[in-house]
Amino acid sequence: MNPRILIVDDDPDIRTILALRLARAGFEVATAADGSEGLAALQHVKPSGVVLDLLMPKLDGFDFLATLQRGQPSPPPVFVVTQADDAAVRERVHRLGAERLISKGDALGREFAESLARRLSIGNLHPLPTRAAALRLGLFAPEPTIGC
């Protein structure tokens, strides 16, 4: 079984790009559109790590981190992915328990999945073929079979 990652981001394009990259690298991926959905998903997804945006409606990344730290005895490591990358934000997310803050530009690059695997101390991931990854994410419908 491959490690699971929960992506929490309100931007559907960012969620899709991150999900495809991580699935292609061999992670099982679940997504949530905001912090409230993300906290609810933690109960059934049980991820090895969380990739979290900070600026979201309903429940933002800061409140997600605070709630996670209060509500779970051993929460999964959280990797904050944001465009709000300054010293005050870095200090605040680390104080709230985030493992690392990564700029969105870096997170969308190809090296992010490998970096994430290293940070989670996961050995060799078993990459999924591109089409299989997309099918698992529900981005493509399976090709219809035609009976003879």
mmCIF file of the C-alpha atoms, coordinates in Angstrom:
data_MODEL
# 
_entry.id   MODEL 
# 
loop_
_atom_site.group_PDB 
_atom_site.id 
_atom_site.type_symbol 
_atom_site.label_atom_id 
_atom_site.label_alt_id 
_atom_site.label_comp_id 
_atom_site.label_asym_id 
_atom_site.label_entity_id 
_atom_site.label_seq_id 
_atom_site.pdbx_PDB_ins_code 
_atom_site.Cartn_x 
_atom_site.Cartn_y 
_atom_site.Cartn_z 
_atom_site.occupancy 
_atom_site.B_iso_or_equiv 
_atom_site.pdbx_formal_charge 
_atom_site.auth_seq_id 
_atom_site.auth_comp_id 
_atom_site.auth_asym_id 
_atom_site.auth_atom_id 
_atom_site.pdbx_PDB_model_num 
ATOM 1   C CA . MET A 1 1   ? 0.000   0.000  0.000   1.00 0.00 ? 1   MET A CA 1 
ATOM 2   C CA . ASN A 1 2   ? 1.363   3.388  -0.989  1.00 0.00 ? 2   ASN A CA 1 
ATOM 3   C CA . PRO A 1 3   ? 1.390   6.297  1.481   1.00 0.00 ? 3   PRO A CA 1 
ATOM 4   C CA . ARG A 1 4   ? -1.646  8.582  1.502   1.00 0.00 ? 4   ARG A CA 1 
ATOM 5   C CA . ILE A 1 5   ? -1.524  12.341 1.143   1.00 0.00 ? 5   ILE A CA 1 
ATOM 6   C CA . LEU A 1 6   ? -4.440  14.665 1.824   1.00 0.00 ? 6   LEU A CA 1 
ATOM 7   C CA . ILE A 1 7   ? -4.384  17.866 -0.257  1.00 0.00 ? 7   ILE A CA 1 
ATOM 8   C CA . VAL A 1 8   ? -6.398  20.741 1.243   1.00 0.00 ? 8   VAL A CA 1 
ATOM 9   C CA . ASP A 1 9   ? -6.680  23.688 -1.153  1.00 0.00 ? 9   ASP A CA 1 
ATOM 10  C CA . ASP A 1 10  ? -9.621  25.778 -2.351  1.00 0.00 ? 10  ASP A CA 1 
ATOM 11  C CA . ASP A 1 11  ? -8.230  26.183 -5.880  1.00 0.00 ? 11  ASP A CA 1 
ATOM 12  C CA . PRO A 1 12  ? -9.441  23.214 -7.975  1.00 0.00 ? 12  PRO A CA 1 
ATOM 13  C CA . ASP A 1 13  ? -6.633  23.661 -10.522 1.00 0.00 ? 13  ASP A CA 1 
ATOM 14  C CA . ILE A 1 14  ? -3.938  23.551 -7.824  1.00 0.00 ? 14  ILE A CA 1 
ATOM 15  C CA . ARG A 1 15  ? -5.612  20.511 -6.222  1.00 0.00 ? 15  ARG A CA 1 
ATOM 16  C CA . THR A 1 16  ? -5.660  18.725 -9.574  1.00 0.00 ? 16  THR A CA 1 
ATOM 17  C CA . ILE A 1 17  ? -2.040  19.509 -10.476 1.00 0.00 ? 17  ILE A CA 1 
ATOM 18  C CA . LEU A 1 18  ? -0.771  18.492 -7.030  1.00 0.00 ? 18  LEU A CA 1 
ATOM 19  C CA . ALA A 1 19  ? -2.920  15.351 -7.028  1.00 0.00 ? 19  ALA A CA 1 
ATOM 20  C CA . LEU A 1 20  ? -1.651  14.286 -10.456 1.00 0.00 ? 20  LEU A CA 1 
ATOM 21  C CA . ARG A 1 21  ? 1.991   14.903 -9.552  1.00 0.00 ? 21  ARG A CA 1 
ATOM 22  C CA . LEU A 1 22  ? 1.739   13.048 -6.252  1.00 0.00 ? 22  LEU A CA 1 
ATOM 23  C CA . ALA A 1 23  ? -0.285  10.168 -7.712  1.00 0.00 ? 23  ALA A CA 1 
ATOM 24  C CA . ARG A 1 24  ? 2.211   9.832  -10.560 1.00 0.00 ? 24  ARG A CA 1 
ATOM 25  C CA . ALA A 1 25  ? 4.960   9.585  -7.933  1.00 0.00 ? 25  ALA A CA 1 
ATOM 26  C CA . GLY A 1 26  ? 3.108   6.730  -6.223  1.00 0.00 ? 26  GLY A CA 1 
ATOM 27  C CA . PHE A 1 27  ? 1.156   8.406  -3.439  1.00 0.00 ? 27  PHE A CA 1 
ATOM 28  C CA . GLU A 1 28  ? -2.501  7.656  -2.838  1.00 0.00 ? 28  GLU A CA 1 
ATOM 29  C CA . VAL A 1 29  ? -4.209  11.045 -2.915  1.00 0.00 ? 29  VAL A CA 1 
ATOM 30  C CA . ALA A 1 30  ? -7.341  12.450 -1.317  1.00 0.00 ? 30  ALA A CA 1 
ATOM 31  C CA . THR A 1 31  ? -8.443  16.069 -1.666  1.00 0.00 ? 31  THR A CA 1 
ATOM 32  C CA . ALA A 1 32  ? -10.531 18.609 0.224   1.00 0.00 ? 32  ALA A CA 1 
ATOM 33  C CA . ALA A 1 33  ? -11.690 22.050 -0.936  1.00 0.00 ? 33  ALA A CA 1 
ATOM 34  C CA . ASP A 1 34  ? -11.277 23.853 2.399   1.00 0.00 ? 34  ASP A CA 1 
ATOM 35  C CA . GLY A 1 35  ? -10.092 23.399 5.953   1.00 0.00 ? 35  GLY A CA 1 
ATOM 36  C CA . SER A 1 36  ? -13.446 22.127 7.229   1.00 0.00 ? 36  SER A CA 1 
ATOM 37  C CA . GLU A 1 37  ? -13.566 19.419 4.560   1.00 0.00 ? 37  GLU A CA 1 
ATOM 38  C CA . GLY A 1 38  ? -9.939  18.622 5.295   1.00 0.00 ? 38  GLY A CA 1 
ATOM 39  C CA . LEU A 1 39  ? -10.524 18.087 9.008   1.00 0.00 ? 39  LEU A CA 1 
ATOM 40  C CA . ALA A 1 40  ? -13.500 15.842 8.233   1.00 0.00 ? 40  ALA A CA 1 
ATOM 41  C CA . ALA A 1 41  ? -11.455 13.870 5.685   1.00 0.00 ? 41  ALA A CA 1 
ATOM 42  C CA . LEU A 1 42  ? -8.683  13.180 8.216   1.00 0.00 ? 42  LEU A CA 1 
ATOM 43  C CA . GLN A 1 43  ? -10.988 10.775 10.048  1.00 0.00 ? 43  GLN A CA 1 
ATOM 44  C CA . HIS A 1 44  ? -11.432 8.368  7.141   1.00 0.00 ? 44  HIS A CA 1 
ATOM 45  C CA . VAL A 1 45  ? -8.376  9.092  4.946   1.00 0.00 ? 45  VAL A CA 1 
ATOM 46  C CA . LYS A 1 46  ? -5.780  8.680  7.730   1.00 0.00 ? 46  LYS A CA 1 
ATOM 47  C CA . PRO A 1 47  ? -3.017  10.299 5.638   1.00 0.00 ? 47  PRO A CA 1 
ATOM 48  C CA . SER A 1 48  ? 0.737   9.938  6.040   1.00 0.00 ? 48  SER A CA 1 
ATOM 49  C CA . GLY A 1 49  ? 0.929   13.697 5.443   1.00 0.00 ? 49  GLY A CA 1 
ATOM 50  C CA . VAL A 1 50  ? -1.160  16.745 4.575   1.00 0.00 ? 50  VAL A CA 1 
ATOM 51  C CA . VAL A 1 51  ? -0.456  19.358 1.901   1.00 0.00 ? 51  VAL A CA 1 
ATOM 52  C CA . LEU A 1 52  ? -2.254  22.497 3.088   1.00 0.00 ? 52  LEU A CA 1 
ATOM 53  C CA . ASP A 1 53  ? -3.023  25.893 1.551   1.00 0.00 ? 53  ASP A CA 1 
ATOM 54  C CA . LEU A 1 54  ? -3.254  28.793 4.011   1.00 0.00 ? 54  LEU A CA 1 
ATOM 55  C CA . LEU A 1 55  ? -5.715  31.206 2.447   1.00 0.00 ? 55  LEU A CA 1 
ATOM 56  C CA . MET A 1 56  ? -9.070  29.455 2.051   1.00 0.00 ? 56  MET A CA 1 
ATOM 57  C CA . PRO A 1 57  ? -12.731 30.260 2.781   1.00 0.00 ? 57  PRO A CA 1 
ATOM 58  C CA . LYS A 1 58  ? -14.661 28.680 5.665   1.00 0.00 ? 58  LYS A CA 1 
ATOM 59  C CA . LEU A 1 59  ? -11.648 27.436 7.637   1.00 0.00 ? 59  LEU A CA 1 
ATOM 60  C CA . ASP A 1 60  ? -8.228  28.714 6.608   1.00 0.00 ? 60  ASP A CA 1 
ATOM 61  C CA . GLY A 1 61  ? -4.923  26.888 6.936   1.00 0.00 ? 61  GLY A CA 1 
ATOM 62  C CA . PHE A 1 62  ? -3.974  28.606 10.206  1.00 0.00 ? 62  PHE A CA 1 
ATOM 63  C CA . ASP A 1 63  ? -7.204  27.482 11.887  1.00 0.00 ? 63  ASP A CA 1 
ATOM 64  C CA . PHE A 1 64  ? -6.833  24.016 10.333  1.00 0.00 ? 64  PHE A CA 1 
ATOM 65  C CA . LEU A 1 65  ? -3.375  23.694 11.930  1.00 0.00 ? 65  LEU A CA 1 
ATOM 66  C CA . ALA A 1 66  ? -4.579  24.947 15.322  1.00 0.00 ? 66  ALA A CA 1 
ATOM 67  C CA . THR A 1 67  ? -7.572  22.585 15.310  1.00 0.00 ? 67  THR A CA 1 
ATOM 68  C CA . LEU A 1 68  ? -5.422  19.661 14.180  1.00 0.00 ? 68  LEU A CA 1 
ATOM 69  C CA . GLN A 1 69  ? -2.897  20.193 16.976  1.00 0.00 ? 69  GLN A CA 1 
ATOM 70  C CA . ARG A 1 70  ? -5.663  20.405 19.601  1.00 0.00 ? 70  ARG A CA 1 
ATOM 71  C CA . GLY A 1 71  ? -7.714  17.521 18.288  1.00 0.00 ? 71  GLY A CA 1 
ATOM 72  C CA . GLN A 1 72  ? -5.269  14.721 17.479  1.00 0.00 ? 72  GLN A CA 1 
ATOM 73  C CA . PRO A 1 73  ? -2.744  13.056 19.794  1.00 0.00 ? 73  PRO A CA 1 
ATOM 74  C CA . SER A 1 74  ? -0.284  12.442 16.948  1.00 0.00 ? 74  SER A CA 1 
ATOM 75  C CA . PRO A 1 75  ? -1.351  14.429 13.882  1.00 0.00 ? 75  PRO A CA 1 
ATOM 76  C CA . PRO A 1 76  ? 0.206   13.727 10.481  1.00 0.00 ? 76  PRO A CA 1 
ATOM 77  C CA . PRO A 1 77  ? 2.945   16.091 9.305   1.00 0.00 ? 77  PRO A CA 1 
ATOM 78  C CA . VAL A 1 78  ? 1.568   19.131 7.496   1.00 0.00 ? 78  VAL A CA 1 
ATOM 79  C CA . PHE A 1 79  ? 3.336   20.752 4.559   1.00 0.00 ? 79  PHE A CA 1 
ATOM 80  C CA . VAL A 1 80  ? 2.002   24.253 4.012   1.00 0.00 ? 80  VAL A CA 1 
ATOM 81  C CA . VAL A 1 81  ? 1.901   25.316 0.369   1.00 0.00 ? 81  VAL A CA 1 
ATOM 82  C CA . THR A 1 82  ? 1.219   29.011 -0.090  1.00 0.00 ? 82  THR A CA 1 
ATOM 83  C CA . GLN A 1 83  ? 2.041   32.208 -1.912  1.00 0.00 ? 83  GLN A CA 1 
ATOM 84  C CA . ALA A 1 84  ? 2.125   34.050 1.439   1.00 0.00 ? 84  ALA A CA 1 
ATOM 85  C CA . ASP A 1 85  ? 5.783   33.318 2.118   1.00 0.00 ? 85  ASP A CA 1 
ATOM 86  C CA . ASP A 1 86  ? 7.290   35.799 4.568   1.00 0.00 ? 86  ASP A CA 1 
ATOM 87  C CA . ALA A 1 87  ? 9.070   35.508 7.927   1.00 0.00 ? 87  ALA A CA 1 
ATOM 88  C CA . ALA A 1 88  ? 5.948   36.177 10.021  1.00 0.00 ? 88  ALA A CA 1 
ATOM 89  C CA . VAL A 1 89  ? 3.935   33.526 8.167   1.00 0.00 ? 89  VAL A CA 1 
ATOM 90  C CA . ARG A 1 90  ? 6.812   31.028 8.423   1.00 0.00 ? 90  ARG A CA 1 
ATOM 91  C CA . GLU A 1 91  ? 7.084   31.527 12.162  1.00 0.00 ? 91  GLU A CA 1 
ATOM 92  C CA . ARG A 1 92  ? 3.336   31.279 12.699  1.00 0.00 ? 92  ARG A CA 1 
ATOM 93  C CA . VAL A 1 93  ? 2.880   28.030 10.752  1.00 0.00 ? 93  VAL A CA 1 
ATOM 94  C CA . HIS A 1 94  ? 5.877   26.436 12.478  1.00 0.00 ? 94  HIS A CA 1 
ATOM 95  C CA . ARG A 1 95  ? 4.522   27.523 15.865  1.00 0.00 ? 95  ARG A CA 1 
ATOM 96  C CA . LEU A 1 96  ? 1.221   25.855 14.878  1.00 0.00 ? 96  LEU A CA 1 
ATOM 97  C CA . GLY A 1 97  ? 3.041   22.606 14.139  1.00 0.00 ? 97  GLY A CA 1 
ATOM 98  C CA . ALA A 1 98  ? 3.610   22.642 10.370  1.00 0.00 ? 98  ALA A CA 1 
ATOM 99  C CA . GLU A 1 99  ? 6.489   20.505 9.171   1.00 0.00 ? 99  GLU A CA 1 
ATOM 100 C CA . ARG A 1 100 ? 7.511   22.865 6.399   1.00 0.00 ? 100 ARG A CA 1 
ATOM 101 C CA . LEU A 1 101 ? 6.349   25.888 4.386   1.00 0.00 ? 101 LEU A CA 1 
ATOM 102 C CA . ILE A 1 102 ? 6.769   25.616 0.605   1.00 0.00 ? 102 ILE A CA 1 
ATOM 103 C CA . SER A 1 103 ? 6.001   28.225 -2.048  1.00 0.00 ? 103 SER A CA 1 
ATOM 104 C CA . LYS A 1 104 ? 3.239   27.217 -4.466  1.00 0.00 ? 104 LYS A CA 1 
ATOM 105 C CA . GLY A 1 105 ? 5.654   27.547 -7.372  1.00 0.00 ? 105 GLY A CA 1 
ATOM 106 C CA . ASP A 1 106 ? 8.009   24.986 -5.800  1.00 0.00 ? 106 ASP A CA 1 
ATOM 107 C CA . ALA A 1 107 ? 5.136   22.672 -4.881  1.00 0.00 ? 107 ALA A CA 1 
ATOM 108 C CA . LEU A 1 108 ? 3.937   22.566 -8.467  1.00 0.00 ? 108 LEU A CA 1 
ATOM 109 C CA . GLY A 1 109 ? 7.380   21.484 -9.673  1.00 0.00 ? 109 GLY A CA 1 
ATOM 110 C CA . ARG A 1 110 ? 8.338   17.895 -10.393 1.00 0.00 ? 110 ARG A CA 1 
ATOM 111 C CA . GLU A 1 111 ? 10.700  17.601 -7.419  1.00 0.00 ? 111 GLU A CA 1 
ATOM 112 C CA . PHE A 1 112 ? 8.002   18.227 -4.822  1.00 0.00 ? 112 PHE A CA 1 
ATOM 113 C CA . ALA A 1 113 ? 6.774   14.611 -4.656  1.00 0.00 ? 113 ALA A CA 1 
ATOM 114 C CA . GLU A 1 114 ? 10.318  13.315 -4.157  1.00 0.00 ? 114 GLU A CA 1 
ATOM 115 C CA . SER A 1 115 ? 10.975  15.927 -1.495  1.00 0.00 ? 115 SER A CA 1 
ATOM 116 C CA . LEU A 1 116 ? 7.739   14.994 0.256   1.00 0.00 ? 116 LEU A CA 1 
ATOM 117 C CA . ALA A 1 117 ? 8.671   11.297 0.228   1.00 0.00 ? 117 ALA A CA 1 
ATOM 118 C CA . ARG A 1 118 ? 12.072  12.113 1.740   1.00 0.00 ? 118 ARG A CA 1 
ATOM 119 C CA . ARG A 1 119 ? 10.538  14.304 4.465   1.00 0.00 ? 119 ARG A CA 1 
ATOM 120 C CA . LEU A 1 120 ? 8.090   11.529 5.351   1.00 0.00 ? 120 LEU A CA 1 
ATOM 121 C CA . SER A 1 121 ? 10.968  9.005  5.386   1.00 0.00 ? 121 SER A CA 1 
ATOM 122 C CA . ILE A 1 122 ? 9.297   6.897  2.749   1.00 0.00 ? 122 ILE A CA 1 
ATOM 123 C CA . GLY A 1 123 ? 11.641  4.700  0.776   1.00 0.00 ? 123 GLY A CA 1 
ATOM 124 C CA . ASN A 1 124 ? 10.943  3.879  -2.810  1.00 0.00 ? 124 ASN A CA 1 
ATOM 125 C CA . LEU A 1 125 ? 7.506   4.816  -3.961  1.00 0.00 ? 125 LEU A CA 1 
ATOM 126 C CA . HIS A 1 126 ? 5.922   2.690  -6.640  1.00 0.00 ? 126 HIS A CA 1 
ATOM 127 C CA . PRO A 1 127 ? 4.797   5.151  -9.308  1.00 0.00 ? 127 PRO A CA 1 
ATOM 128 C CA . LEU A 1 128 ? 1.483   4.612  -10.988 1.00 0.00 ? 128 LEU A CA 1 
ATOM 129 C CA . PRO A 1 129 ? 1.334   4.864  -14.759 1.00 0.00 ? 129 PRO A CA 1 
ATOM 130 C CA . THR A 1 130 ? 0.071   8.279  -15.838 1.00 0.00 ? 130 THR A CA 1 
ATOM 131 C CA . ARG A 1 131 ? -3.293  7.044  -17.155 1.00 0.00 ? 131 ARG A CA 1 
ATOM 132 C CA . ALA A 1 132 ? -3.865  4.830  -14.103 1.00 0.00 ? 132 ALA A CA 1 
ATOM 133 C CA . ALA A 1 133 ? -3.169  7.781  -11.807 1.00 0.00 ? 133 ALA A CA 1 
ATOM 134 C CA . ALA A 1 134 ? -5.646  9.923  -13.693 1.00 0.00 ? 134 ALA A CA 1 
ATOM 135 C CA . LEU A 1 135 ? -8.275  7.164  -13.598 1.00 0.00 ? 135 LEU A CA 1 
ATOM 136 C CA . ARG A 1 136 ? -7.857  6.733  -9.844  1.00 0.00 ? 136 ARG A CA 1 
ATOM 137 C CA . LEU A 1 137 ? -8.369  10.471 -9.402  1.00 0.00 ? 137 LEU A CA 1 
ATOM 138 C CA . GLY A 1 138 ? -11.513 10.322 -11.523 1.00 0.00 ? 138 GLY A CA 1 
ATOM 139 C CA . LEU A 1 139 ? -10.129 12.767 -14.078 1.00 0.00 ? 139 LEU A CA 1 
ATOM 140 C CA . PHE A 1 140 ? -10.865 10.491 -17.018 1.00 0.00 ? 140 PHE A CA 1 
ATOM 141 C CA . ALA A 1 141 ? -13.650 8.042  -17.495 1.00 0.00 ? 141 ALA A CA 1 
ATOM 142 C CA . PRO A 1 142 ? -12.498 4.520  -18.337 1.00 0.00 ? 142 PRO A CA 1 
ATOM 143 C CA . GLU A 1 143 ? -12.615 3.792  -22.029 1.00 0.00 ? 143 GLU A CA 1 
ATOM 144 C CA . PRO A 1 144 ? -15.801 1.933  -22.896 1.00 0.00 ? 144 PRO A CA 1 
ATOM 145 C CA . THR A 1 145 ? -15.502 -1.673 -23.806 1.00 0.00 ? 145 THR A CA 1 
ATOM 146 C CA . ILE A 1 146 ? -17.284 -2.795 -26.920 1.00 0.00 ? 146 ILE A CA 1 
ATOM 147 C CA . GLY A 1 147 ? -18.669 -6.294 -27.002 1.00 0.00 ? 147 GLY A CA 1 
ATOM 148 C CA . CYS A 1 148 ? -18.234 -8.444 -30.106 1.00 0.00 ? 148 CYS A CA 1 
# 
